[in-house]
Amino acid sequence: MSSLSFSVLFVTFLAISLGVRFWLASRHIRHVLAHRAAVPAEFAEKIPLPAHQKAADYTVARTKFGLVTLLVNAAVLIGFTLLGGLQALSSLLLGWTGGPGMLYQIALVAGFGLISGAVDLPFDYYRQFRLEAGFGFNKMTHGLFFFDMLKNTLVGIALGLPLLWVVLILMEKAGSLWWLYTWLFLCAYQLLVLIIHPIFIAPLYNKFTPLEDESLRIRIEGLLKRVNFATKGLFVMDGSKRSAHGNAYFSGFGPNKRIVFFDTLLARLAPHEMEAVLAHELGHFKLKHIVKRVVVMFAMSLAFLALLGYLKQQAWFYTGLGVEPLLMGSNDAMALILFMLVLPIFTFLLSPLSSLSSRKHEFEADAFAAQHTQAQDLVSALVKLYEDNASTLTPDPLHSAFYDSHPPASLRIRRLHGALAASSAAGQH
């Protein structure tokens, strides 16, 4: 392939992805606004109209903000590639570091990350202190925002720098199968991070305390025993210091699995609703959804690394993206950056496949929860969560199918009601 052909291909896919994203967003906005005036019939008795309208306005605001972010990111992408931004950064760092050695390569990745972070900062700030605050969700102070940013940087350096160094060494020294050895290392590294995250990383950001509500703890321990699930403990996280959104999740891997509840969630849901929400999350584990996702992620990373192994040897890959490859020295760091930049453009149209798989898992986890708790408890919990998080009840179906990892509320609750009806019919017989 010639560099011009690859440039044309890149611009074509970028234009297609932008066009599809704007088309889907415009559909979504119109659909949400068209249903803003009335709560859907199945929710009319549970969610007040002001809450439904708040969710609509929040969804529209987030979607519009996403389009602005999308345009800026596209412009930055073109600036880095076809307009010569990465080439200029490379030339500058070659002079500063004294040549194309390991210091230059690490500096190139670090410089790219620093510039990208600087571009993202105003958008992150606006999202937190204008968009989220405007709808009453932000609980974060300005000091905490910038302190989090500092911690993110330091954690990123601590975890990312050794990872980058090993990957660059493998790319340079491990021969034609470097991508296979790199994949094996990355798999082991990611599993290690999963193990240490709840113990060493998560506490840097939040305070985790053992669940003190005795009645809720007994109820949850009963559920864990029924489904034969072992955990290192039940913890409450002070999520309210950053956001009013509620959540619950599992962290850790293997013997270090922990169950974590946001304090905002505990304040909103009744014990039987908490049990149902937890049963849904347990369903993901018991039905091997987590394992399946990890396997798919590892398989995709192997395929992408193999592709990178081919592309990094092709001159047109660099020149087609506005970079002149070094004739004397390694281009590995530049290949990594270019690959990370363009891969989302070429894989964007595959997004619905990921969403489809995730939605299937959500339905299965709902069904698992309905088997081990009361389906009506999960329904009432979902309604509260949709209301509290201002999640729209009326997403555009096509937009939702393309982007959303969870099915729309109406579909989930309809299936749960079906399970409830089936259970009642079985009980009568």
ZAMAR-75847 format. One line per 5 residues: number of its first residue (from 1); for each residue x, y, z of C-alpha. Coordinates in nm, 4 decimals. Layout:
BEGIN
NUM = X,Y,Z | ...
end
This chain:
BEGIN
1 = 0.0000,0.0000,0.0000 | 0.1228,0.3515,-0.0771 | 0.1319,0.6235,0.1870 | -0.1215,0.8279,-0.0113 | -0.3621,0.5341,-0.0273
6 = -0.3360,0.4841,0.3484 | -0.3887,0.8561,0.4101 | -0.7032,0.8476,0.1972 | -0.8236,0.5342,0.3752 | -0.7618,0.6921,0.7144
11 = -0.9460,1.0140,0.6261 | -1.2334,0.8140,0.4754 | -1.2827,0.6048,0.7880 | -1.2514,0.9145,1.0065 | -1.5191,1.0929,0.8014
16 = -1.7468,0.7878,0.8160 | -1.7093,0.7532,1.1920 | -1.7768,1.1242,1.2464 | -2.0785,1.1152,1.0168 | -2.2262,0.8093,1.1858
21 = -2.1636,0.9486,1.5336 | -2.3328,1.2803,1.4503 | -2.6234,1.1047,1.2833 | -2.6765,0.8755,1.5828 | -2.6460,1.1669,1.8268
26 = -2.8994,1.3769,1.6358 | -3.1428,1.0818,1.6324 | -3.0915,1.0337,2.0045 | -3.1517,1.3997,2.0883 | -3.4666,1.4191,1.8772
31 = -3.6042,1.0952,2.0195 | -3.5427,1.1949,2.3816 | -3.6941,1.5406,2.3347 | -3.9956,1.3961,2.1511 | -4.0769,1.1862,2.4606
36 = -3.9883,1.4508,2.7187 | -4.3438,1.5683,2.7811 | -4.4726,1.2438,2.9337 | -4.3368,0.9603,3.1435 | -4.3627,0.6243,2.9624
41 = -4.6769,0.4405,3.0680 | -4.4961,0.1543,3.2433 | -4.3143,0.4056,3.4665 | -4.5924,0.6618,3.5113 | -4.6766,0.5520,3.8666
46 = -4.3161,0.5274,3.9821 | -4.1248,0.8193,3.8312 | -4.2569,1.1767,3.8523 | -4.2630,1.3935,3.5420 | -3.9986,1.6415,3.6717
51 = -3.7524,1.3535,3.7226 | -3.8253,1.2208,3.3731 | -3.7710,1.5652,3.2219 | -3.4485,1.6107,3.4184 | -3.3225,1.2821,3.2741
56 = -3.4137,1.3986,2.9236 | -3.2375,1.7316,2.9659 | -2.9318,1.5640,3.1210 | -2.9132,1.3145,2.8344 | -2.9399,1.5872,2.5716
61 = -2.6774,1.8006,2.7457 | -2.4361,1.5090,2.7707 | -2.4928,1.4130,2.4076 | -2.4312,1.7665,2.2822 | -2.1199,1.7963,2.4965
66 = -2.0025,1.4646,2.3551 | -2.0315,1.6035,2.0025 | -1.8168,1.9048,2.0891 | -1.5581,1.6741,2.2465 | -1.5725,1.4511,1.9390
71 = -1.4973,1.7406,1.7030 | -1.2054,1.8609,1.9133 | -1.0621,1.5108,1.9394 | -1.0901,1.4681,1.5630 | -0.9075,1.7963,1.5083
76 = -0.6362,1.6930,1.7549 | -0.6044,1.3572,1.5777 | -0.5531,1.5282,1.2427 | -0.3097,1.7707,1.4080 | -0.1026,1.4889,1.5524
81 = -0.0957,1.2932,1.2259 | -0.1533,1.4517,0.8864 | -0.0647,1.8056,0.9993 | 0.2690,1.6950,1.1402 | 0.2253,1.7299,1.5157
86 = 0.3899,1.4003,1.6040 | 0.6657,1.4627,1.3518 | 0.7407,1.7990,1.5129 | 0.7353,1.6471,1.8623 | 0.9686,1.3695,1.7472
91 = 1.2160,1.6149,1.5951 | 1.2132,1.8272,1.9108 | 1.2725,1.5309,2.1416 | 1.5471,1.3866,1.9230 | 1.7401,1.7063,1.9846
96 = 1.6656,1.7157,2.3572 | 1.7487,1.3508,2.4256 | 2.0558,1.3295,2.2052 | 1.9309,1.0632,1.9643 | 1.6830,0.7824,1.9000
101 = 1.7545,0.5726,2.2083 | 1.5288,0.4461,2.4867 | 1.5180,0.7894,2.6513 | 1.3834,0.9409,2.3298 | 1.1176,0.6709,2.2930
106 = 0.9907,0.7042,2.6487 | 0.9987,1.0838,2.6196 | 0.7960,1.0622,2.2969 | 0.5197,0.8595,2.4625 | 0.5301,1.0827,2.7719
111 = 0.5176,1.3995,2.5621 | 0.2246,1.2680,2.3631 | 0.0441,1.1783,2.6860 | 0.1154,1.5197,2.8371 | -0.0223,1.7050,2.5344
116 = -0.3291,1.4812,2.5179 | -0.3944,1.5330,2.8880 | -0.3648,1.9093,2.8496 | -0.6217,1.9005,2.5690 | -0.8595,1.6864,2.7778
121 = -0.8293,1.8943,3.0959 | -1.0719,2.1773,3.0028 | -1.3315,1.9213,2.8955 | -1.2900,1.7189,3.2137 | -1.3251,2.0386,3.4161
126 = -1.6372,2.1478,3.2288 | -1.7911,1.8034,3.2577 | -1.7428,1.7974,3.6344 | -1.8133,2.1576,3.7356 | -2.0627,2.2650,3.4714
131 = -2.2431,1.9638,3.3274 | -2.2537,1.7368,3.6341 | -2.2892,2.0300,3.8744 | -2.5657,2.1816,3.6647 | -2.7807,1.8749,3.7239
136 = -2.6885,1.8377,4.0901 | -2.4532,1.5416,4.0585 | -2.1135,1.6945,4.1330 | -1.9905,1.6717,4.4914 | -1.6233,1.7225,4.4121
141 = -1.4306,2.0315,4.5231 | -1.1827,2.2031,4.2957 | -0.9019,2.0955,4.5264 | -1.0051,1.7307,4.5073 | -1.0353,1.7532,4.1279
146 = -0.6764,1.8684,4.0857 | -0.5486,1.6368,4.3596 | -0.7083,1.3450,4.1759 | -0.5394,1.4621,3.8585 | -0.2033,1.4618,4.0367
151 = -0.2635,1.1145,4.1785 | -0.3725,0.9872,3.8363 | -0.0467,1.1161,3.6903 | 0.1692,0.9577,3.9595 | -0.0158,0.6254,3.9467
156 = 0.0049,0.6310,3.5681 | 0.3811,0.6833,3.5870 | 0.4261,0.4118,3.8521 | 0.2256,0.1555,3.6569 | 0.2826,0.2707,3.3012
161 = 0.6527,0.3502,3.2887 | 0.7779,-0.0026,3.3726 | 0.5142,-0.1458,3.1379 | 0.6229,0.0820,2.8538 | 0.9905,0.0059,2.9118
166 = 0.9377,-0.3714,2.8971 | 0.7166,-0.3476,2.5861 | 0.9722,-0.1312,2.4038 | 1.2509,-0.3715,2.5011 | 1.0509,-0.6658,2.3679
171 = 0.9668,-0.4823,2.0455 | 1.3358,-0.4152,1.9870 | 1.5041,-0.7308,2.1172 | 1.2571,-1.0202,2.0957 | 1.2673,-1.0740,1.7196
176 = 0.9795,-1.1284,1.4791 | 0.7559,-1.2838,1.7487 | 0.7916,-0.9877,1.9840 | 0.4157,-0.9331,1.9686 | 0.3490,-1.2812,2.1122
181 = 0.5909,-1.2336,2.4031 | 0.4499,-0.8864,2.4621 | 0.0998,-1.0302,2.4708 | 0.1978,-1.2894,2.7308 | 0.3596,-1.0189,2.9428
186 = 0.0596,-0.7853,2.9095 | -0.1843,-1.0602,3.0109 | 0.0177,-1.1359,3.3239 | 0.0567,-0.7654,3.4009 | -0.3156,-0.6959,3.3686
191 = -0.4010,-0.9864,3.5985 | -0.1489,-0.8556,3.8512 | -0.3083,-0.5106,3.8440 | -0.6511,-0.6675,3.8996 | -0.5155,-0.8380,4.2112
196 = -0.3395,-0.5372,4.3629 | -0.5938,-0.2700,4.2646 | -0.8334,-0.3082,4.5615 | -0.5471,-0.3314,4.8093 | -0.3059,-0.0600,4.6971
201 = -0.4601,0.1601,4.4262 | -0.8300,0.2111,4.5074 | -0.7560,0.3301,4.8664 | -0.5513,0.6165,4.7200 | -0.8762,0.7698,4.5959
206 = -1.1494,0.6591,4.8348 | -1.2067,0.5435,5.1884 | -1.3324,0.1873,5.2230 | -1.4975,0.0805,5.5465 | -1.6562,-0.2552,5.6379
211 = -2.0325,-0.2678,5.5944 | -2.1797,-0.1852,5.9352 | -2.5500,-0.2358,5.8688 | -2.5962,-0.5687,6.0478 | -2.9311,-0.6590,5.8932
216 = -2.8071,-0.5849,5.5419 | -2.4834,-0.7727,5.6037 | -2.6720,-1.0823,5.7231 | -2.9030,-1.0638,5.4206 | -2.6099,-1.0348,5.1809
221 = -2.4125,-1.3117,5.3478 | -2.7167,-1.5334,5.3086 | -2.7264,-1.4561,4.9373 | -2.3539,-1.5266,4.9021 | -2.4001,-1.8610,5.0731
226 = -2.6957,-1.9527,4.8496 | -2.4997,-1.8890,4.5324 | -2.1717,-2.0266,4.6736 | -1.9660,-1.7105,4.6275 | -1.6565,-1.6391,4.8394
231 = -1.5438,-1.2826,4.9047 | -1.2790,-1.1068,5.1105 | -1.5351,-0.8697,5.2562 | -1.8194,-0.6232,5.2166 | -1.7136,-0.2602,5.1984
236 = -1.8719,0.0838,5.1720 | -1.6977,0.3458,4.9584 | -1.7346,0.7201,5.0138 | -1.8453,0.7882,4.6578 | -2.0513,1.0840,4.7771
241 = -1.7405,1.3013,4.8035 | -1.7198,1.3087,4.4265 | -2.0660,1.2406,4.2854 | -2.4305,1.1853,4.3722 | -2.4437,0.8885,4.1338
246 = -2.4802,0.5502,4.3019 | -2.3212,0.2180,4.2166 | -2.2029,-0.1181,4.3447 | -1.9230,-0.3291,4.2051 | -1.6776,-0.6126,4.2564
251 = -1.3062,-0.5490,4.2683 | -1.0067,-0.7755,4.2806 | -0.9371,-1.1093,4.1259 | -0.9231,-1.4645,4.2529 | -0.9090,-1.4780,4.6344
256 = -0.9014,-1.0982,4.6674 | -1.2549,-1.0337,4.5391 | -1.4343,-0.7611,4.7329 | -1.7884,-0.6315,4.7167 | -1.8081,-0.2529,4.7272
261 = -2.1177,-0.0373,4.7724 | -2.1263,0.3380,4.7155 | -2.2572,0.5168,5.0238 | -2.4984,0.6989,4.7936 | -2.6483,0.3639,4.6917
266 = -2.6937,0.2492,5.0511 | -2.8710,0.5735,5.1329 | -3.1221,0.5233,4.8527 | -3.2046,0.1521,4.8303 | -3.3820,-0.0667,5.0852
271 = -3.2008,-0.3840,5.2049 | -3.4075,-0.6157,4.9852 | -3.3337,-0.3939,4.6834 | -2.9616,-0.3944,4.7644 | -2.9741,-0.7734,4.7776
276 = -3.1342,-0.7864,4.4331 | -2.8764,-0.5480,4.2837 | -2.5958,-0.7557,4.4318 | -2.7569,-1.0750,4.2972 | -2.7399,-0.9198,3.9491
281 = -2.3680,-0.8492,3.9914 | -2.3121,-1.1991,4.1280 | -2.4817,-1.3297,3.8161 | -2.2001,-1.1870,3.6058 | -1.9510,-1.3906,3.8060
286 = -2.1473,-1.7126,3.8368 | -2.2387,-1.7118,3.4662 | -1.8716,-1.6603,3.3741 | -1.9356,-1.3247,3.2093 | -1.6209,-1.1763,3.3631
291 = -1.4082,-1.4672,3.2428 | -1.5618,-1.4471,2.8960 | -1.4924,-1.0750,2.8733 | -1.1329,-1.1221,2.9837 | -1.0830,-1.4007,2.7285
296 = -1.2283,-1.1837,2.4495 | -1.0151,-0.8891,2.5604 | -0.7004,-1.1039,2.5593 | -0.7863,-1.2536,2.2189 | -0.8439,-0.9100,2.0686
301 = -0.5221,-0.7752,2.2176 | -0.3313,-1.0683,2.0635 | -0.4820,-0.9945,1.7222 | -0.4084,-0.6229,1.7499 | -0.0499,-0.6821,1.8622
306 = 0.0026,-0.9166,1.5679 | -0.1336,-0.6453,1.3388 | 0.0994,-0.3913,1.4984 | 0.3863,-0.6339,1.4415 | 0.3140,-0.6089,1.0697
311 = 0.2373,-0.2376,1.0534 | 0.5462,-0.1211,1.2383 | 0.7607,-0.2571,0.9564 | 0.5674,-0.0734,0.6832 | 0.6958,0.2685,0.5806
316 = 0.3518,0.3668,0.4470 | 0.2036,0.3248,0.7949 | 0.4200,0.6144,0.9171 | 0.4294,0.8376,0.6111 | 0.0577,0.7898,0.5477
321 = -0.0017,0.9411,0.8929 | 0.2338,1.2349,0.8547 | 0.5468,1.0874,1.0132 | 0.8855,1.0207,0.8571 | 1.0213,0.6995,1.0144
326 = 1.3732,0.7079,1.1510 | 1.6257,0.5423,0.9206 | 1.8801,0.5040,1.1992 | 1.7061,0.4144,1.5236 | 1.3910,0.2554,1.6542
331 = 1.0418,0.3631,1.5501 | 0.8701,0.1421,1.8071 | 0.7351,0.4197,2.0299 | 0.6028,0.6090,1.7290 | 0.4374,0.2907,1.5989
336 = 0.2657,0.2412,1.9363 | 0.1324,0.5967,1.9398 | 0.0090,0.5897,1.5801 | -0.1572,0.2531,1.6328 | -0.3405,0.3734,1.9459
341 = -0.4552,0.6839,1.7601 | -0.5970,0.5196,1.4500 | -0.7239,0.1855,1.5807 | -1.0499,0.3324,1.7235 | -1.1213,0.4929,1.3867
346 = -1.0990,0.1666,1.1952 | -1.2849,-0.0411,1.4550 | -1.5656,0.2046,1.5371 | -1.8246,0.0376,1.3156 | -1.7780,-0.2849,1.5140
351 = -1.9062,-0.1171,1.8324 | -2.2569,-0.2708,1.8112 | -2.1047,-0.6207,1.8394 | -1.9588,-0.5364,2.1782 | -2.2827,-0.3714,2.2893
356 = -2.4843,-0.6739,2.1752 | -2.2708,-0.9138,2.3778 | -2.2828,-0.6902,2.6854 | -2.6612,-0.6545,2.6646 | -2.6991,-1.0317,2.6435
361 = -2.4964,-1.0644,2.9619 | -2.7089,-0.8011,3.1372 | -3.0293,-0.9878,3.0558 | -2.8744,-1.3115,3.1814 | -2.7584,-1.1447,3.5041
366 = -3.1092,-1.0028,3.5560 | -3.2524,-1.3523,3.5126 | -3.0005,-1.4890,3.7640 | -3.1043,-1.2216,4.0137 | -3.4713,-1.3082,3.9594
371 = -3.3927,-1.6723,4.0413 | -3.2135,-1.5987,4.3678 | -3.4045,-1.2917,4.4907 | -3.7416,-1.1362,4.4214 | -3.7690,-1.0044,4.0651
376 = -3.9879,-0.7192,4.1894 | -3.7067,-0.6064,4.4217 | -3.4697,-0.5701,4.1277 | -3.7386,-0.3850,3.9321 | -3.7915,-0.1331,4.2106
381 = -3.4146,-0.0924,4.2546 | -3.3637,-0.0315,3.8824 | -3.6391,0.2282,3.8748 | -3.4756,0.4160,4.1625 | -3.1331,0.3950,4.0008
386 = -3.2598,0.5203,3.6662 | -3.4307,0.8093,3.8428 | -3.1382,0.8974,4.0702 | -2.8801,0.8793,3.7923 | -3.1051,1.0714,3.5489
391 = -3.0807,0.7913,3.2937 | -3.3276,0.8468,3.0161 | -3.6139,0.6008,2.9899 | -3.6600,0.6785,2.6213 | -3.3280,0.6395,2.4361
396 = -3.3236,0.6212,2.0601 | -3.3202,0.2450,1.9875 | -3.0480,0.2644,1.7233 | -2.8254,0.4917,1.9307 | -2.8732,0.2628,2.2286
401 = -2.7906,-0.0490,2.0262 | -2.4728,0.1152,1.9024 | -2.3391,0.2537,2.2291 | -2.5153,0.1245,2.5394 | -2.3702,-0.1693,2.7273
406 = -2.6979,-0.2046,2.9197 | -3.0400,-0.2575,2.7615 | -3.2968,0.0231,2.7951 | -3.4891,0.0258,3.1227 | -3.8171,-0.0679,2.9576
411 = -3.6727,-0.3852,2.8045 | -3.5027,-0.4973,3.1245 | -3.8080,-0.4390,3.3407 | -4.0396,-0.6001,3.0856 | -3.8309,-0.9169,3.0981
416 = -3.8230,-0.9118,3.4774 | -4.2007,-0.8754,3.4888 | -4.2193,-1.1724,3.2543 | -4.0022,-1.3741,3.4916 | -4.2208,-1.2647,3.7811
421 = -4.5357,-1.3731,3.5977 | -4.3796,-1.7076,3.5074 | -4.2784,-1.7645,3.8686 | -4.6287,-1.6836,3.9919 | -4.7834,-1.9192,3.7373
426 = -4.5452,-2.1964,3.8408 | -4.6350,-2.1382,4.2060 | -5.0056,-2.1708,4.1337 | -4.9479,-2.5083,3.9697
end
